[in-house]
Amino acid sequence: MDPKINLDNPPPNLNEDQLINTTVAHVLDKIKVERVAKEDYINRIKTSAEEIKNFIIQNEVIELPENNLDIVPMPHEFQGITWTRLTSPGVYEGSGTFSLQITPIPEDWEEDQTKSFFEEYNNFLIYLWTIRKAYPGQFVPLFYTRKNPSLVRNLYPNMPLIKGWPIILEEELIFKGFGNYDLRLRLNQLKLLLKAVIDFKLELNIHQGGMTKEMAIAYMTRGGFQTQAEAERKMESHYSKACRLRLHLYWFPGNPGHGKGIQKS
């Protein structure tokens, strides 16, 4: 898939790690041009969620709630605090609507910044992002948490489960053939796994190790293959949501609980 390097006859000046990183960067650079338009961004997430839902039902991957998840633009008063916001019925409410609010592309973003963002969230990664953040995302584990009769469980839900479970589901769907085993989806799924590890390391180094913003952005763009716009956006999350991003790693591949009970959960 590499448009620049002949892997049968690789350049002699690159060691194995450099060859892998260079090849991955070249392939990601090639496919980033396949991306959604700014005005279709949220609608594309809606249609992606519907495709994912249909695949899960057809292949009986997990039991999905009968309730739907409304995917809507985030109200202006909440924008700038978080990129996504999942709302659910209150703890003392028996039923209600679940809604995922997504921040529209800010109007003050320059054209280059918007382009860089959509090169990150291209037509392949946006499916994986939808699985992790939208549908099933955190909606499904939170839905079943709300069904639990325990008031304590509802007041203090298991956040590693809610935030980490979708990571396992990403891999499960890829292995079951979502996207017709397209290697471009698999590559972006692995990139998202890498991003979760990088988020964890950056939280420690930014808040405890003295890593500067410039060092963190360089690490994300060079080591994590992220675009400049995405790296800058993630920095805002690291500053405003300290210690929250590491919750994903409870369910990360290699942990003792990895993959256990995905059907039950």
KAGI-V300574 format. One record per run of one state. SS is the DSSP state (H for helix, E for strand, L for the rest). FROM is the first residue (numbers start at 0). TO is the last residue. Records with the same first field share a line. If there is no record, write none. Layout:
SS = FROM-TO ; FROM-TO
//
This chain:
L = 0-5 ; 9-14 ; 31-36 ; 59-67 ; 73-74 ; 78-82 ; 87-96 ; 102-109 ; 120-123 ; 134-135 ; 146-149 ; 155-157 ; 175-181 ; 207-211 ; 223-226 ; 240-243 ; 251-264
H = 6-8 ; 15-30 ; 37-58 ; 75-77 ; 110-119 ; 124-133 ; 136-145 ; 150-154 ; 158-174 ; 182-206 ; 212-222 ; 227-239 ; 244-250
E = 68-72 ; 83-86 ; 97-101
//
